[in-house]
Amino acid sequence: EAKEAVRLLVNGTLKETDFYWHEGMTEWASLLKLQASEARRQLAERAEQLKQEQAIKDEQLAQEKDKAKEEEDRVVMEAVRVRLKKRMANRYWCHCCRESFDEPIGVYGWGSVVVQVVGALLVIVSFVVDGRNAHLLGILGLAMYWGPELRDRFPSLCPHCKSANFSRPEKTDEQK
């Protein structure tokens, strides 16, 4: 066989000037040509083997990258889900228009401060002024002064549809 002949040539049992022949050859050739063709064949086999090994490594690397990407996507989606869950847990939900919102709009704003100041002034004026309507002026002043303090009794409103029919966010253990 060719491998055996090349081994004997390398060991020195055969010489480069010796000849060989096999079926399909038209004439005898020197072992030097056999050695060169065997070297090319072995190099081609080794190159093919390396190519196949590299293809297997590339496939494994691609699979690992795909798994890493899937894991990264899963982690990102979980983080988004948790963040949205926390955000939605702190939001109000309107039963009328089915919208969610961060804060309802209040009936009172800076105007409530002005109303309280005017109410306090009316109470003071009612003590200073004599007359039959002074006590009505005092009652009106007290109502104006204490009215904004009672704003929790009046509903806040959905900013979308101005309805008072909404759910408040549930308090988590951290908020309690």
PyMOL commands that set and color helices and strands:
alter all, ss='L'
color gray80, all
select helices_A, chain A and resi 2-11+31-89+110-128+134-146+148-153
alter helices_A, ss='H'
color red, helices_A
select strands_A, chain A and resi 19-20+29-30+92-94+100-101+166-167
alter strands_A, ss='S'
color yellow, strands_A
deselect
rebuild
show_as cartoon
